[in-house]
Amino acid sequence: MHWLLDMPEPAPLPSGGINVLRLMLDPRLVCRYPLNQQEVGADLLHWIQREALGDGLGSEAATLLAELLALPGIATAAPMAKFNARALPFLPMQLRKDATKLNLFTTIATLGTPHDVTVHELRVEIFFPADEATARWFQQRSTCKPGT
């Protein structure tokens, strides 16, 4: 995300943190880089719609869904009817910025039966390289060396 948004590393987090759904769907931010933005957007909106339905009216998820649907082009690009499609357990994503093309897949893990209410809404998203060229790109930029 730092690279896509030309942010210095490490950049301080804004107050309240960062919401990946906002980053990925806002046309001024990361939205312009996925080559498969229609699939990415539909999958992300499908995910937050399920969360909003489960959490109920007035929930943070319902508020976020309304905010995302109000972004320019979202309501017309991904009508609600498409949200009912079956989602894969992972999301393929192809990114292009300048001359660099990355092939990734991502998945979100949730804690299904947490014993602590504070982790009920914890989500962990992990991006994986989907090919050798993408893996090499990340390895060349990694500050963590193998074996350390």
C-alpha positions in Angstrom: 0.0 0.0 0.0 2.9 2.4 0.7 4.3 1.7 -2.8 0.9 2.1 -4.5 0.1 5.4 -2.7 3.7 6.8 -2.9 3.8 7.0 0.9 7.2 7.2 2.8 8.0 4.0 4.7 7.3 3.8 7.5 4.5 6.3 7.3 2.6 7.1 10.5 -0.9 5.7 10.6 -3.7 8.3 10.6 -5.8 8.7 13.7 -8.2 5.8 13.8 -6.0 3.6 11.6 -6.4 2.6 7.9 -9.4 0.9 6.4 -8.3 -1.3 3.5 -11.8 -1.3 2.0 -11.7 2.5 1.7 -8.2 2.3 0.2 -9.2 -0.3 -2.4 -12.5 1.3 -3.5 -11.8 5.0 -3.4 -11.1 6.1 -7.0 -8.5 8.6 -5.7 -6.5 5.9 -3.9 -5.6 2.2 -4.7 -8.7 1.7 -6.9 -6.9 2.8 -10.0 -4.2 0.1 -9.9 -5.9 -3.3 -10.0 -6.3 -4.6 -13.5 -9.2 -6.6 -12.3 -10.9 -3.8 -10.3 -14.4 -4.9 -11.2 -13.9 -8.3 -9.6 -11.9 -6.8 -6.7 -14.6 -4.2 -6.0 -17.4 -6.7 -6.2 -15.7 -9.1 -3.8 -14.9 -6.4 -1.3 -18.4 -5.0 -1.4 -19.8 -8.6 -1.1 -17.7 -9.1 2.0 -18.7 -5.9 3.8 -22.4 -6.5 2.8 -22.3 -9.9 4.6 -20.7 -8.3 7.6 -23.4 -5.5 7.6 -26.2 -8.1 7.3 -24.8 -10.1 10.2 -24.1 -7.1 12.4 -27.4 -5.4 11.8 -28.6 -1.8 11.1 -26.6 0.9 12.7 -23.5 -1.3 13.0 -20.0 -0.1 11.9 -20.2 -2.5 9.0 -23.5 -1.1 7.8 -22.2 2.4 8.2 -19.1 1.5 6.2 -21.1 -0.2 3.5 -23.2 3.0 3.1 -20.1 5.1 2.9 -18.5 2.8 0.3 -21.6 2.8 -1.9 -21.6 6.6 -1.9 -18.1 6.7 -3.5 -18.0 7.9 -7.1 -18.8 5.1 -9.5 -19.3 2.3 -6.9 -23.1 2.0 -7.0 -23.2 2.0 -10.8 -20.1 -0.3 -11.3 -21.3 -3.0 -8.8 -25.0 -3.1 -8.4 -26.3 -4.9 -5.2 -27.6 -7.9 -7.3 -24.0 -8.9 -8.0 -23.2 -9.1 -4.3 -25.2 -12.4 -4.1 -22.6 -14.2 -6.2 -20.7 -17.0 -4.4 -17.3 -15.6 -3.2 -14.1 -17.6 -3.4 -12.1 -18.1 -0.2 -9.4 -15.9 -1.7 -9.3 -12.9 -4.1 -6.9 -12.9 -7.1 -5.6 -9.4 -7.7 -3.4 -8.1 -10.5 -1.9 -4.7 -9.9 -0.1 -2.4 -12.3 1.7 0.7 -11.4 3.9 2.3 -14.0 5.9 -0.5 -15.6 5.4 -2.9 -12.7 2.8 -5.7 -12.8 2.1 -7.8 -9.7 0.0 -10.9 -9.4 -1.3 -11.6 -5.9 -4.0 -13.4 -4.1 -5.3 -12.3 -0.7 -7.4 -13.9 2.0 -9.0 -12.6 5.1 -9.0 -14.6 8.3 -11.5 -14.0 11.1 -11.8 -15.5 14.6 -15.0 -17.5 14.5 -15.5 -18.2 18.2 -13.4 -15.8 20.2 -13.4 -16.0 24.0 -12.6 -12.3 24.2 -15.1 -9.8 22.9 -12.3 -7.4 21.9 -11.1 -9.8 19.2 -14.6 -10.5 17.8 -14.1 -8.1 14.9 -10.4 -8.7 14.4 -9.6 -9.5 10.7 -6.2 -10.4 9.3 -5.6 -9.9 5.6 -2.6 -11.6 4.0 -1.4 -11.0 0.5 0.6 -13.7 -1.2 2.5 -13.6 -4.5 0.8 -15.6 -7.2 3.9 -16.1 -9.4 7.7 -16.1 -9.2 8.1 -12.6 -10.7 5.9 -11.1 -8.0 7.7 -13.1 -5.3 11.0 -11.8 -6.5 9.7 -8.2 -6.6 8.7 -8.5 -2.9 12.0 -10.2 -1.9 14.0 -7.5 -3.5 12.2 -4.9 -1.4 12.1 -6.8 1.8 13.8 -5.5 4.9 13.6 -8.9 6.5 16.2 -11.3 5.3 15.7 -15.1 5.2 16.9 -16.8 8.3 16.5 -13.7 10.6 
